[in-house]
Amino acid sequence: MLGQAGMAAAAVRYLRSAGAPTVAPTVAASVEALPRPDLRAVGENERAPVAPAEFRRVLGNFATGVTVITAPAAEGENAPAGFACQSFSALSLDPPFVVFMVGRTSRTWPLIARAGVFCVNVLGAGQGELCRGFARSGADKFAGVDYDSAPVSGSPRLANTLAWVDCTIQAVHTGGDHLIVVGRVDALGAGAEDTKPLLFHRGRFI
């Protein structure tokens, strides 16, 4: 059950021992990752009396932006990795950190953890089909998708997005049935200023 969390921790430890990719001059190289919390089972007396369906329905009223998290092919893999992600946010200005959440059962996350880097592609209005393609499992998500390589990580940088953020994995924390992934920003950029964002609200794009 905790295999993916362990894999993520191993990836971060490897980055520390092997040396992370070159960092932009504005990022302090001395920043240390926070320690991971102890893993333990959630006791029955700790569970909130909220049904998952009701939780999802109510929280769905909070409109979010939509991103695609990508990573270059990890060692031993033939293709890059990517998945659609709503749970993305800026975390820290100095040093520049961002954060996204991914389910522990995700099949894509272990590939990103092994790569040790990722690129956040912020989708614009009209890219709903692109998002749906990266939300599917089992298919070649990059088939027919136009992209180039992010400048530091080499992660796929999707064409015509609202913005992109190129990152190195800084830390991974547990958060219930999800993992909280902190990324150190190495490079970033934005598209046309008049492009509107793709938003998700109450189970649909708006």
C-alpha positions in Angstrom: 0.0 0.0 0.0 2.9 2.4 0.8 5.1 1.2 -2.1 4.6 4.3 -4.2 5.3 6.6 -1.2 8.5 4.7 -0.6 9.5 4.9 -4.2 9.0 8.7 -4.1 11.2 9.0 -1.0 13.9 6.9 -2.7 13.8 9.2 -5.7 14.3 12.2 -3.5 17.2 10.6 -1.6 18.8 9.6 -4.9 18.6 13.2 -6.1 20.4 14.4 -3.0 23.2 11.8 -3.2 23.7 12.0 -7.0 23.4 15.8 -7.3 20.4 17.5 -8.8 20.4 19.1 -12.3 21.9 22.5 -12.7 19.9 25.1 -10.8 19.0 28.6 -12.1 21.2 31.3 -10.5 18.2 32.7 -8.6 17.7 29.5 -6.7 19.6 28.9 -3.5 21.4 25.6 -3.8 21.7 25.2 -0.1 17.9 24.7 0.4 17.2 21.5 2.3 14.1 19.4 1.9 11.8 19.1 4.9 11.8 15.7 6.6 9.0 13.3 5.5 6.4 12.6 8.2 6.2 9.1 9.8 3.8 6.8 7.9 1.0 5.3 9.9 -2.5 4.0 9.4 -5.4 6.3 10.1 -7.4 5.2 13.1 -11.1 4.8 12.9 -11.5 7.5 15.5 -9.7 9.9 13.3 -11.9 9.5 10.2 -14.2 12.5 9.6 -17.9 11.7 9.3 -18.1 12.9 5.7 -19.1 10.6 2.8 -16.6 10.7 -0.1 -19.3 11.5 -2.6 -20.5 14.5 -0.5 -17.0 15.7 0.0 -16.4 15.6 -3.8 -19.7 17.4 -4.5 -19.2 20.2 -2.1 -15.5 20.8 -2.9 -16.4 20.7 -6.6 -17.8 24.2 -6.1 -14.3 25.5 -5.9 -13.2 26.3 -9.5 -9.6 25.3 -10.3 -7.2 25.8 -13.1 -6.1 22.7 -15.0 -2.5 21.5 -15.7 -0.7 18.6 -17.2 2.3 17.4 -15.3 5.0 15.9 -17.6 8.3 14.2 -17.1 11.0 12.9 -19.5 11.3 9.2 -20.0 12.9 7.7 -16.9 15.8 5.2 -17.2 14.5 2.0 -18.8 11.4 3.7 -20.2 10.7 4.3 -23.9 8.3 7.3 -23.5 7.8 10.4 -21.4 5.1 10.5 -18.7 2.3 12.8 -18.0 -1.1 13.2 -16.3 -3.8 15.8 -15.9 -3.7 17.5 -12.6 -6.0 20.1 -10.9 -4.3 20.2 -7.6 -1.4 22.5 -8.4 -0.4 25.7 -6.6 2.5 28.1 -6.0 4.0 27.4 -2.6 7.0 29.6 -1.9 8.4 32.8 -3.5 11.9 32.6 -2.0 13.0 30.0 -2.8 10.6 29.5 -5.6 8.6 26.3 -4.9 5.4 24.9 -6.4 3.3 21.9 -5.2 1.0 19.4 -6.8 -0.9 16.4 -5.4 -1.2 13.0 -6.9 -3.1 9.9 -5.8 -1.0 7.1 -4.3 -2.6 4.6 -6.8 -1.4 6.7 -9.8 0.5 4.6 -12.4 2.1 7.7 -13.8 3.6 9.1 -10.5 6.3 6.3 -10.1 7.6 7.3 -13.6 7.8 10.9 -12.6 9.4 10.1 -9.3 12.1 8.0 -11.1 12.8 10.9 -13.5 13.2 13.2 -10.5 12.0 16.2 -12.5 8.8 17.5 -14.0 7.2 20.3 -16.0 3.8 21.9 -15.1 1.9 22.8 -18.2 -0.9 25.3 -17.4 -3.7 24.7 -19.9 -5.6 27.5 -21.7 -9.2 27.7 -22.8 -9.9 25.3 -25.7 -7.5 22.7 -24.4 -10.1 20.5 -22.8 -9.6 17.6 -25.2 -5.8 17.7 -24.5 -6.6 17.5 -20.8 -9.0 14.5 -21.3 -6.2 12.7 -23.3 -3.8 13.0 -20.3 -6.6 11.9 -17.9 -6.9 8.5 -19.6 -4.9 5.4 -18.6 -3.3 2.8 -20.8 -3.1 4.9 -24.0 -0.2 6.7 -25.6 -1.0 10.1 -24.1 1.6 11.9 -26.2 0.3 10.5 -29.6 -0.4 13.5 -31.9 0.5 16.0 -29.1 2.8 18.9 -30.1 5.6 19.6 -27.6 9.3 20.4 -27.1 11.7 20.0 -24.2 11.7 22.2 -21.1 15.1 23.9 -20.9 16.4 22.4 -17.6 14.6 19.1 -17.0 13.9 18.1 -20.6 10.3 17.3 -19.6 7.7 17.7 -22.4 6.6 21.3 -22.7 3.2 21.2 -24.4 2.5 23.7 -27.2 0.1 26.6 -26.9 -0.3 26.4 -23.1 -1.0 29.4 -20.8 2.3 28.9 -18.9 4.9 26.3 -18.1 7.0 25.7 -14.9 10.2 23.5 -15.1 11.0 21.8 -11.8 13.2 19.4 -9.8 11.5 17.3 -7.2 12.4 18.9 -3.8 10.4 16.8 -1.3 7.5 14.4 -1.1 5.0 14.3 1.8 2.0 12.1 2.6 -1.5 13.5 2.6 -4.1 10.8 3.2 -4.7 8.9 0.0 -2.5 11.4 -1.9 1.1 12.4 -2.1 2.2 16.1 -1.8 5.0 16.8 -4.3 7.1 19.9 -3.8 9.0 21.1 -6.8 11.9 23.6 -6.9 11.4 25.9 -9.9 14.4 26.0 -12.3 12.8 27.8 -15.2 9.4 29.1 -16.2 7.6 31.1 -18.9 4.1 32.3 -20.0 2.2 32.3 -23.3 0.1 35.0 -24.8 -1.3 37.4 -22.2 -4.7 37.5 -23.8 -5.2 33.7 -23.5 -7.9 32.7 -21.1 -7.4 29.8 -18.6 -9.1 26.4 -18.7 -11.2 26.0 -15.6 -12.8 23.0 -14.0 -16.0 23.6 -11.9 -18.6 21.1 -10.7 -17.3 18.3 -12.8 -17.0 20.1 -16.1 -14.8 22.6 -17.9 -15.9 26.2 -18.0 
